[in-house]
């Protein structure tokens, strides 16, 4: 859509062009030093953000995120075109704006206004008359995930459903399926905020599986007639399957009812029981849990019961890469994800659900930088590992940070990028 930019918007576009040039140079140098491997946007943001804050500290902090994503994308496309790493020269005035930084409102005279947050509590309005032939159709069934603002036009990206498929919900929920519980993290797409994580225990399913496992063991030991033993074992497997299915039906119905207008995001776990031919390297206990847990059945139940579309993301790296800062995770214990960059011990399952949610948001065209979100700080403690009773201000903090003489200094070094 064409529009007439104001002086403030032109100044903003020029500043973002300069910031993009700086981010490109930083990413180019990082790639040259790292054997031509491009940094990911999160790692690039850690390097660019101090310069961005000192130079453009008046702008909203979120504007650095699309700058870093655009810089990495430009370098990647240039490398593909030239077959070598080339630093592009940016001339055009154009910048992508995430959904957290704009709001779309309709006016009574048939025009539409897009309120863009350039600075905190300082807004600019882009008003236009929607004459695009698809505007009415898309605005009725979809949401604008991001806009591309130039000095002449505004481009809106809609997230809509496809013929025969369900639409995306206004709320997205990433779930990590574990052996004893389901941990979930949610994101409100309208407000652009994270919500408190929650978990559902699977005690009933675990109890049924253990009870029938003991029954089959007794049958194999004490029933000597092979034909009779086979019949009894088949009956036991059928009863176990029915009881587990009943428990999963109740659990999936409860979760779908508690989360209306929600797009569920799961890991694509097809072939996990023998992924990469490494089944023989896993312990017997882990193989038993993998073979028992009916994750595929649960995912299908949620998918057909939910009114919204269900997404599946790659499970690779959800427990090894920190979704908050992009650093590497270590696991000193099974339930702990330790990130040295953040300086804390996270609850492994809850952090994995946050990583799944973040990947789903990226698929939906709504990339979300966790550490830059205002909603992350109030609920950060809910993701920390806290064995037993939580101690305020101590749960999850690594020994280096918790025992620092001045904790604020230690946190500044480890959690500010």
Order of alpha helices (4+ residues) and beta strands (2+ residues): alpha-alpha-alpha-beta-beta-beta-beta-alpha-beta-beta-beta-beta-beta-beta-alpha-alpha-beta-alpha-alpha-beta-beta-beta-beta-alpha-alpha-alpha-alpha
